[in-house]
């Protein structure tokens, strides 16, 4: 029997002890919103409006704009402290720069970040109450708190997801309180409000910084250098309340012991606050502190203390749970209580926090000086954009890198200026440098809440060499900044009337340039073999690799095509060469049939509840935002009504695709046999194989189960066995066929790939269908049980073949994982633009 009752609101007195005297000029949330906090879900514009009103009314509150989301919602940060602290804020922050000793009497800085998952909305509502009480309460305790603490409140860390969720709940909520968890109010749409515009989990993006919200946030994180960051979330409705330290064995070893001790000290304050109100909680049984890309762990690698809070979620106004009816207001109050327990703990441990920061950076420099090498040398001679993106990422994390000013040779490799940069270990961000570059394969605990391997240099597929002595290098005196990146002279005017124009496929954004040209009606071809032509200078030879894009003047059929070419070309830092002849010195001529015509693409991606919203978002972000390729996302239940002939490609990311019926399957089979192209990954690949569209075999679940001997195991071994059977997020090595058109843009046959599932494609028996194959000893970084590594080894990672006139391309992995796997993303671009450049007929 589910509760049906009138909607009710919790007054201010529910959240705070009475009596308390409040400044009358400070507006309550109800005075601005028109209803009490907890009565209904607040939109983002209402949330920002309240904070603006609060800042206008109080000289102890400042509101700044951190930037805007993809959907143009403002990211705001409120700074709350005494007027003395706010008036001296710039000097206080200057004294907090990394590496500087902290004065014990300086105020401590606490960042309270709410609802980075947009559907975990109790945090954003708690932010209003917390801010109001800090600004309005007339107590000696609050006055002293504001003297001792600079409080930063980020009321919504995911504005776009917040509004998607709030709109759903408010739309489906009735006028009577319905606690049935099956009611639409509690059952979210696809994609859910957990994610941002591109369906990214922003709480996994603190390290990769692919999303604009994260880049805006981290900029201000390093400006304020908080001592403590509270990260407020929600979890399943049948749980209670969680706060860290979490499971001790799952803390990253780079996190200092003092950080763990401080987190444990803070836990006592949270426990006392919740005990006083007889509220349930737990602290050491779940979650981990390992991956440094989360809001509760990124501070730990930056001289601060990050603390995760998780509240059982009512999702809507109230829901039935194992602990009774859980109301929205109840969850909000829990976050209010721990917001203030965090502030109280920071205030009373101010000297410890300052000393911890001082010691953190002093120890980082000592650790760097004790290392057996001096730094990392980065090298990427072909793809300037990919190298540039990585250097920008380091810069955003306050990591300094230096350009080589003279060639350095090691073995047969020459590290040249313009394509080589040095990252010294001896700098304040030593620990962060280590976590970005280090390849770790051994762990104290093999259970992970998130990924176990995230070596970013592997994700960007960069050549990295450890340098023993920095004095062996000639480097620039000033560190890299994005504005000062030295690029070869480019975008020189093209010669009008040339026979052809050619650009390389090596650059990360070459697919974006090609797409723009094709959409301008400019005809282009891809060379499937190498060729060499004479240059303008005497005896000059111009060498072009397979994968080069050729624009032949004789094929263009619009009068303004050259103007369009020039306008588009000028937008990119990609070299393009004018050719005066089609006759090659070596290799194919420009009129050869080995020059394969390219055409504009029209991409459909299947979405819906049977599809991973995260992987759909990763793919959408790469194709739409990075390459400028519009993607039509069509929910699976609508496919039977769609004209597939309007599309050139179907993208199928990880999912069960259980909602695709026989009629739709027949349409897909007919479409692909008539020339359509399917790109699929992970379980979508298995689905295609089960429908006999993809001619591949997969390791069965039963075979994976048999890898592990369960004799003599006790019940206590259950969790460890489950961890062994997972591949939670690990980097493996593959060998790719660099002669294959789907590998254009790659010179090195060794390619790191990210794997976070147990989908394993068996080694193909047919020739020419395998694009990428796992190596004999594939584990590069992260955890995977030896038995699982052995099963992955030498099996197929990416395959492709004909289906009638069409093509199917399948990967066991997400090649655009979380937007930062630049190293493998080019294969997806090749699948979009070059599917007809290869032909491998197979028989079922």
Buried (B, 14 or more C-beta within 10 A) or exposed (E): EBBEEEBBEBBBEBBBEEEBEBEEEBBBBBEBBEEBBBBBBBBBEBBBBBBBBBBEBBEBBBBEEBBBBBEEBBBBBBBBBBEEBBEBBEEBBEBBEBBBEBEEEBBBBBBBBBBBBBBBBBBBBBBBBBBBBBBBBEEEEBEEBBEBBBBBBBBBBBBBBBBBBBBBBBEBBEEEBBBBBEBBBBBBBBBBBBBBBBBBBBBBBBBBBBBBBBBBBBEBBBBBBBBBBBBBBBBEBBBBBBBBBBBEEBBBEBBBEBBBBBBBBBBEBBBEBBEEEEBEBEBEEBBBBBBBBBBBBBBBBBBBBBBBBBBBBBBBBBBBBEEEBBBBBBBBBBBBBBBBBBBBBBBBBBEBBBBBBBBBBEBBBEBBEEEEEBBBBBBBBBBBBBBBBBBBBBBBBBBBBBBBBEEBEEEEBEBBBBBBBBBBBBBBBBBBBBBBBEBBBEBEBBBBBBBBBBBBBBBBBBBBBEBEEBEEBBBBEEBBEEEEBEEEEEBEEBBEEBBBBBBBBBBBBBBBBBBBBBBBEBBBBBBBBBBBBBBEEEEEEBEBBBBBBBBBBEBBEEEEBBEBBBEBBEEBBBBBBBBBEBEBEEBBEBEBEBBBEBEEBBBBBBBBBBBBBBBBBBBBBBBBBBBBBEBEBBBBBEBEEBEBEEBBBBBBBBBBBEBBEEEBBEBBBBBBBEBBBBBBBBBBBBBBBEEEBBBBBBBEEEEBEEBEEEEEEEEEEEEEEEBBBBBBBBBBBBBBBBEBBBBBBBEEEEBBBBBBBBBBBBEBEEEBBBBBBBBEEBBBBBBBBEBBBBBBBBBBBBBBBBBBEBBBBBBBBBBBBBBBBBBBBBBBBBBBBBBBBBEBEBEE
